[in-house]
Amino acid sequence: MSKSAFKPGNMLYPLPAVMVSCQYKDGADPECKNPALQGKPNIITVAWAGTVCTNPPMLSISVRPERYSYHMIEQSGEFVVNLTTEALVLATDYCGVRSGRDVDKFKEMHLTPLPSREVFVPGIAESPVNIECRVRKILPLGSHNLILADVVAVTIDYAYMDESGKFHLNDTGLVTYSHGEYFLLGKKLGSFGYSVAKKTAKPAGKSANQGKKGIASSGRTTNRGKKSAKITNKKGNATRR
Ligand SMILES: Cc1cc2nc3c(=O)[nH]c(=O)nc-3n(C[C@H](O)[C@H](O)[C@H](O)COP(=O)(O)O)c2cc1C
């Protein structure tokens, strides 16, 4: 095995690439010079994001203070993390290379603001999971400020719930970001604890349905195809770790 030293830097991948929606409270927007954008919600793509605590549910995003969105989040103390999918990957990239100072990203990407339950900032209706957050602490680190936030509500797309009420997040076509590139979540290799489970796990294989649009990759019957609706769990937590 031949290894090479590499400069210390950001090499922790893959990461989520989430679309974070934000908005100035009370329409207050001291920076906005374009009346058409005044008071509008904005979206910033963030990859430096992670779950940081199970109970209370908390997450973090790291944002450069020079971003237009940073000021919105700092001023309002609220934001929504919207998970991204294959269908949203172009919008994800766009929201990460254009500024809300210049464009209305919701409008340009044909995205629909989704009223939130616990925060005034809207989520993105086209995302399968909207995580409403309230800022707890901001920690300046250097290039980025770490924004620690409480998860105050979670909204999921009913289309991915099965008859027993299980939410099939991994059937939504989630996207991941690695070393400058976007990927569709790949083949399932196991599930939590399978290495010590009594029953031997079946080897991971590609099901006939995998990859086909509109059909759950697990082959399970879900509500997909039914009219999309959203379900909200205040302080919801899908899995325990
Ligand atoms: C895949 C991807 C990931 C990004 N991750 C971050 C991040 O974690 N933090 C950050 O401050 N900017 C990040 N950016 C850059 C911002 O999304 C970008 O500067 C955006 O245009 C800021 O929008 P705004 O000016 O409307 O706030 C990322 C961009 C892309 C494309």
The ligand as a MOL file (V3000), in Angstrom:
LIG
                    3D

  0  0  0     0  0            999 V3000
M  V30 BEGIN CTAB
M  V30 COUNTS 31 33 0 0 0
M  V30 BEGIN ATOM
M  V30 1 C -22.2120 22.1200 -2.7300 0
M  V30 2 C -22.0060 23.4390 -2.0450 0
M  V30 3 C -21.7860 23.4790 -0.6840 0
M  V30 4 C -21.6110 24.6980 -0.0180 0
M  V30 5 N -21.4100 24.6940 1.3200 0
M  V30 6 C -21.2730 25.8710 1.9770 0
M  V30 7 C -21.1280 25.8870 3.4060 0
M  V30 8 O -21.1250 24.8560 4.0600 0
M  V30 9 N -21.0130 27.0970 4.0050 0
M  V30 10 C -21.0130 28.2800 3.3080 0
M  V30 11 O -20.8800 29.3580 3.9080 0
M  V30 12 N -21.1640 28.2820 1.9540 0
M  V30 13 C -21.3050 27.1220 1.2880 0
M  V30 14 N -21.4670 27.1120 -0.0730 0
M  V30 15 C -21.4560 28.3760 -0.8110 0
M  V30 16 C -22.7930 29.1330 -0.7150 0
M  V30 17 O -23.8740 28.2650 -0.8990 0
M  V30 18 C -22.8060 30.2300 -1.8110 0
M  V30 19 O -21.7970 31.1680 -1.5520 0
M  V30 20 C -24.1460 30.8980 -1.9980 0
M  V30 21 O -24.1480 31.5420 -3.2360 0
M  V30 22 C -24.4690 31.8990 -0.9000 0
M  V30 23 O -25.7370 32.4510 -1.1560 0
M  V30 24 P -26.2500 33.8060 -0.4900 0
M  V30 25 O -25.2820 34.8920 -0.9050 0
M  V30 26 O -27.6130 33.9910 -1.0750 0
M  V30 27 O -26.2540 33.5880 0.9670 0
M  V30 28 C -21.6360 25.9070 -0.7550 0
M  V30 29 C -21.8710 25.8620 -2.1320 0
M  V30 30 C -22.0580 24.6420 -2.7830 0
M  V30 31 C -22.3210 24.6210 -4.2570 0
M  V30 END ATOM
M  V30 BEGIN BOND
M  V30 1 1 1 2
M  V30 2 1 2 3
M  V30 3 2 2 30
M  V30 4 2 3 4
M  V30 5 1 4 5
M  V30 6 1 4 28
M  V30 7 2 5 6
M  V30 8 1 6 7
M  V30 9 1 6 13
M  V30 10 2 7 8
M  V30 11 1 7 9
M  V30 12 1 9 10
M  V30 13 2 10 11
M  V30 14 1 10 12
M  V30 15 2 12 13
M  V30 16 1 13 14
M  V30 17 1 14 15
M  V30 18 1 14 28
M  V30 19 1 15 16
M  V30 20 1 16 17
M  V30 21 1 16 18
M  V30 22 1 18 19
M  V30 23 1 18 20
M  V30 24 1 20 21
M  V30 25 1 20 22
M  V30 26 1 22 23
M  V30 27 1 23 24
M  V30 28 2 24 25
M  V30 29 1 24 26
M  V30 30 1 24 27
M  V30 31 2 28 29
M  V30 32 1 29 30
M  V30 33 1 30 31
M  V30 END BOND
M  V30 END CTAB
M  END
